[in-house]
């Protein structure tokens, strides 16, 4: 794995193996358990496994996210005409529909 330059501000977040989570150490016990349970139901272990496989290969930051989306079989389905209709200035909002298939 190539060694990357890491901003010292982020060093406290790094651990091996990583645990990808929205819960924080200063969250209350109930909140941590709720967040952790929701993450487990939505596939955190699968995402962590993909991360580990990609990290163990020849790590390349330029292709990492694209490789992760490919491995997760993520696809983007959009209407190109609607995409062209988005105003060039002003606020922009993204909506994501996630379909969980067992």
N, C-alpha and C positions, 0 to 999 in steps of 0.2 A: 504494500500500500504506500502511495506517495505521502510524504509528510506535507501537510498544509499549514500555512500561517494562520494561527487562531488568535482572534482578538481576546486579550486578557479578561474582558468583561464577561465572556462566555465560558471561561474555564470551569466555573463552579457548576455549570449545567452538564458537563461531560462526565460520563461514566461508562464503563464497559462491563457487561453489555448494556446498551442504552435501554431505557424504558420510556417509551413515547406516551406521554400522558398530559392531560389538561389539569390534573390535580396538583396542588402546591403544598409544600410542607406546612405552611401556616394556615391551611384550610382546616376547618373543624373536622372531627372524626366522621361525622355523618356525611358531610359534603364529600370528603375523600372517598368514602365507601360508595356513595351514590355515583360519583364521577367514574370511579374505577369499574363499577358494575356496568354502567352504560358503555364504557370503552370496550369492555370484554364482549358485550353483546354485539357491538358493531365491528368487531374483528381486529382489535389491537394486536393480538398475538400473530395474526397473519401478516399485518403490516411490519411488525418487528422482525419476523422471519424473512420477509423480502429484504428489509434493510440489511440484515446480517448477511444474506447471500450476496447482495450487491457489494457490500463492504469487503467481503472476503475475496471477491474477484479483483481484477486489476482496477482499483478505484480510480474513477475519472469524474471529477466534479462537474465537468461540462455536460456529461451525458447521464449523470446519476438520476435526475428527476424523470427524464424521458424513459430511461431503462426501468425505473420503478413503476411508472404508469403502464408500460408495456407488460411487465411481469404480473401486475395486478389485473391485466386484461381490461384496463380502463379505456373507455371510448368516449369520444365527444361527438354528440349528435346535435347539429345546429343548422339553421336555415341561413345560407350565405346572404340572401337578400336582406334578411332581418339584420344581420351583422353589418352590412353596408349602410343600413338606415340609422345606425347609432350616431347621434350628434358628435361632432368632433370636439366640442367644448361642453362644460357643465358636468354635473354629477353623474356617476355611473354606478349601477347596482347589479350585482351578479346573483342569480338564483341557481341553486344546484339541487337537482332531484336525484336522490340516492335510492336505488332499488335493491333491497336485500333479498338475494335468492339463496336460500338455505344452505 
